[in-house]
Amino acid sequence: MKRFVLLSFLLILKTVAYTQSYGNEWITFTQDYYKIKIGKEGIYRINYNTLQSIGFPVSSVNPQNIQLWVNGKEQPIIVSGESDFKFDNTDYIEFYGTYNDGKLDAPLYPNPSEQPHQYMSLYSDTSLYFLTFSSSATGKRVSVNNDKDFSSKTADPYFNYEQAIWYKKNGTFWDGLGFSAEGFKSEYTEGEGWSLTMYGGSSSATFLTPFLSSIGPKPYLEVLAHSRGNNMNNYDADGFNNGLQLSFQPSGTLINQKRLNGLGRYFFQDSIIDRSLIGNLSTSFSTFSYLLAKTAHTVSYFKLCYPRLFNLQDSSHLKFKYTSSNTFIKFSNYASGKSKPIVYDIANFTKSMGKTLTFA
């Protein structure tokens, strides 16, 4: 009986071993892959000459079979002129690319809520994209919308504009809470990651805040911080020995404050801000340890959301989140000297071509 049980156990282990995922299932080993390093978010184009210089077979490839992969998933792209099944010297590949964020770091934290954020990777800001071509499969493509009939459509007056400030270049990497330099856990825990460190002082963040809409939701501020000191000889009347205040600068107007006993997390996620306190051009915020003057705290990120008008102020690009079901967007202050406006939907991979209007 014992031998039978042991054999069954081994057979189960063998079955699991053959069905587990290794992370390279997306690779077709008979294809060549050309590595592209991306460290900055943007829309990228690769022309004929560049592809030719790296050995990509532009003269023989069927452009409809060109594919782009990142993090094990195929990403839709644009291949100009592919309808003739040839990659001519005026053709190009266009795609949305971005730096390496923290999504791949998530499995390092057994408790997902303890990952401070996913704005950046703990290790590298460079994403690796892989360009390849199949012998038979058609590559995924961005859907291009050229509808210019806007006569019966009405644009939304604002969109929710989100900005975030996080720290790596000017930050410090901290182990999880409660550990000294002599010891740490193999997995990642609460408070582990890059943060801005303040010893008894204040940290600050300044956001550009132009074109605040008078309608829509109120501005919203979110901050994640951690206490890093635990003075067990100094408590307030309620038994807390750490506290953090969130306020406007330079006025010092208090937005919110939280207290802790010992080491822990300050998560300001309920900070609704009155419109009158948002600056016309920029708005600054700060955190300050207020119970113990020399208590250390770290800040992982500041995030500000507010309703913003569709005013480009002659800028060449603007990234925004648009959750409305309205398919018509109308921008103001778009300089006539620029090319026609283009809106990329990087969630659904669509490219909408706009037009400029001239008013007397």
N, C-alpha and C positions, 0 to 999 in steps of 0.2 A: 504493500500500500504506500509506503513512504517513497519507494522508487517511482511509482506511478505519479505521485504528486509532484515530485521533483522534476520529472520529465515534462509534465504539463507546464510547470512554471518556466522551464527553459524554452519550451516551444512558444509560449506567450512572449517572452523576452525577444526571441528571434523574430517573431512577427512584427513586434513594435519597431525593432531595429531596421527592418526593411521598409517600413512605411513612414518613418520620421522625415521631416523636412530639413534640408541642409542649407537652404538659402540660395543655392545656385541653380534652382529649377528653371529659371528664366533664360539660362544660357543655352544656345544651340551650338554645340561644340564643333560643328562643321563650318561655322561662320566666323569671319574676322570682326573684331570689335576695336573701335578707335576711341581712346579715352579723351574726354574733354573735361578740364578742370574749371569749375565755376566758383568764384568767391564773392560775387556781387549779384544782387537781384537785377534783372533787366530782360529786355527782348534782344536776342542774339541772332545774327545772320552769319552764315558760313558760305562764301562764294566759291565759284568753280576753281579759281586759282589756289585758294587755300586748301581745298579738298585734294586737288591734284598734288600739291606740295607734300602732303602727308601720306601719299600713296593710295588714296581712295580711288577705286577704279571708275572714274567719271565717264570714261569713254565707252564702257561696256555695261554699266549698271542700269537696271530698269529703275528709274527714280520712284516709281510707285511702290517698290519693295523696300525703300529705305526706312529704317526704324531708329528710334531714339529710346534708350532705356535709362532709368535712374532708380536706384534703391529697389531693384527687382521688378519694376513695373514699366510697361511701355508708355511713353508720353506722346500725345498727339503733337504733330509738327506741321509746318507748311513747307511744301516743296514746289517752288514755282516752276511752271512749264512742264510739269510731269505728264500732262495729258498726251504728249506725243511719244511717250515711252523712252525719251532720250534726255540726258542731262547736258544741256547746251552750256556754252561758256558765259551766257548771261543769266543762267539759272542760279538759284541759291536755296539754302535750307534756313528756315526761320523757326525759332522756338523760344519759349519762355524758360529762363533758367534762374536759379537762385542759389544762395549760399547754403551751407549745411546747417540745419537747425537742430533742435534737441529731440526730434521725434524718435530717432534711432537710439537715443540714450534712455528712453522710457523703461525698457526691460531691466535696466540696472537698479531700478528702485522697486523692491518687492511690493511696496505700498505706492501705487501710482500718485496718490494725493501728496506724497512727500517730494516729488520732483518740483523744484521751485518754479520752473516755466520751461517752455519749449522754443523760446526765441532764438537760442543758439545752442550749439553743441558744446559739451564739456571739453572736447579734445581738438577739433579742427573746424574751421569755418569754410572749408573747401568741399564742395559736392563733386562727385564723379559721375559724369554722364557718359554713356557709351553709344556711339553711332555705329550702326551695322546695316546690312542689307540681306534680305532673304532671297532664296532662289525661287520661292513660290508665293509666300504670304504677303498680302498687301499691308503696308504700314498704317498706323492710326494717324488721322489728320485732323487739324484744327478746322472747325466749320467757319467759313467766311460769310458774313452777312453784308450785302451791298444795298439794302433797302434804303432809299433816300426820300421816300414819301412820308413826310412828317405832318402833313396838313391837318389830319384829324386826331392828332395825338397831343396830349398835355403832359408836360414834364413835372416830376416831383420838385418841390421847392428846396429840398435839402437832402443830405445823406449823413449817415452817422460816421464821423471821422474818428479813427482810432490811431493813437500813437503810443509807442512804448519805448522806454529807456531802460536798458539793462547794462550790466557791467562785466567786462572781462579784461580789456586792455588796462583799465585803471582800477581793476578790482583785485581781490584776494581769493584764493581757493580755500574754502573752509571744509573741514570734516563734519560729519553729522554731529548733532547736539550731544553734549555730555562726554565727548572724547578729547583726550589731551594729545599732545604730539607723540606720546609714547605708544598709543594704541588706537586702532580703528577697526571697524567692521569691514568684511570683504564686500558686502553689498552696500548700496548707497541708501542713506537714511535722511530723516528730516534735517533741513538746513545745510545739506552738503551740496556744494557747487560754488560758482563764482558770485561774489557779492562785493559791494562797496562797504568798507569798514570804517566805523566812526568810534573813536574812544572819547566819550564824554561830550562830543561836539554834535554838529548837525550835518545831515546830508541834504543835498538839494537837487532838483531837476527842473529844467526849463523847457516848456513846450511852445511851439509856434501855434497860435490860436487865432488866425484871421477868419473873418467872414462867419462869425457866430450867427446862427439863425435865431430869430425871435420866436419861432415856433418849433415844435418837436420836443423830444425828451430833454430833461435837464442834463447838464454836463455831469459826468461820472468819473470819479478818480478811484483807482485801485492800486494798493501798495502792499508788497510782501516784504517783511523784515523779520529778523530774529534777534533775541537777546543773547549776548555772548558772555555776560558776566553774572555771577551769583554771589553777591555779598550777603552772607548769612547773619551779619551783625547789624543790619540796617533795614528796617521794615517800616511801612507807613501804618496808619491806624487800622487799616483793614487787612494787614498781613501780607501786603505785596512789597517786593523789593526791586522790581523793574517796571518801568513805564515808558511809553513812547507817545509823543504828540505829533500830529500831522497838521501842518498849517500853511497858509499862503505866505509868500515872500514878495516884497520886503515888509509888508504890513504886519506880519505876525498873527493875522487873524486865524483863530483856531478852527480847524475843520473837524478833527476827531482825536480821541486819545484812548489808549488801551493800557491795561496793567497786567503784569504777570508775576508769578512767584517762581523765581529761578530762571532756568533756560527754557525757551519756547518760541513760538511763532506769533508774530503780529500780522494779522491779515486784515487790512482795511479794504473791505469789499462793499461797504455800504455808505460810501462817502458821496452823497448827492450834493452838487455845488450850485449855488444860485448864479444865474447868468450875469448878474451885475458885478460879480467878482472875477469874471474872465476878462483878461486884457484884450485890447483891440489887435495887438500884434503878437504878444507872447504872454505866458502866465507861468509863474514859478511857484514851486512847492518845496517844503522841507520837512524832515523828520528830526526830532530832538529828544534825547533821553532826559526825562524831567524828574524822576524820583531820586536817582543817585547820579550826581553830576558826572562821575567818571565811569559810569557803566557803559561797556562797549555794546554796540549793536551793529548789525549788518543789514543792508538793503539789497534785495535780489532784483527788484524792478519797480518802476512807476509806470502806470498805464492811465491815459486820459482819453475819454470818449466824449464827443460833443456833436450836436447837429450843425453841419457846415453847409453854407450855400455853395452852389455849383459855380464858383468863381475861380478861374485858373490864375488870375493875376499875371498873365503873360508867361507862366511857367511852362516848361516843355513836357512835364509829366506829373502825374498825381496818382497815388495808389489809394484806393478807398474800398470799403465794404458796402455793398449795395444789396439789401435784402428785399427790396420792393419787387413786386411782380410786374411793375411798369417797365416796358421795354424801350421807352423813349427817355433819353438823357440830353439835357440842354445846358451847355456851359456858356458862361459869359467871360469877357476879357481874354478871348483867345486871339492872339495877334494874327493879322491877315497875312503877314510875311511867312508864317509857318505853313507846313504841308497840311493837308486835310486831317482832321482829328481821327484818331483810332482808339477804340476801347477794346482792351483784351479782358475777357472773362477767364481768369486763370483757374477757376474752380471747375468750369464746364468746358473749357478750351474752345471758346468762340472768339472770333475777331470781327468787330463791327466797324465798318467804314462810314465815317460821318461826312458832313459837308459844312462849309462856313457860310454864314449869312451876313450880308452887309446892310446896315441900316443908315438911312439918310439922316 
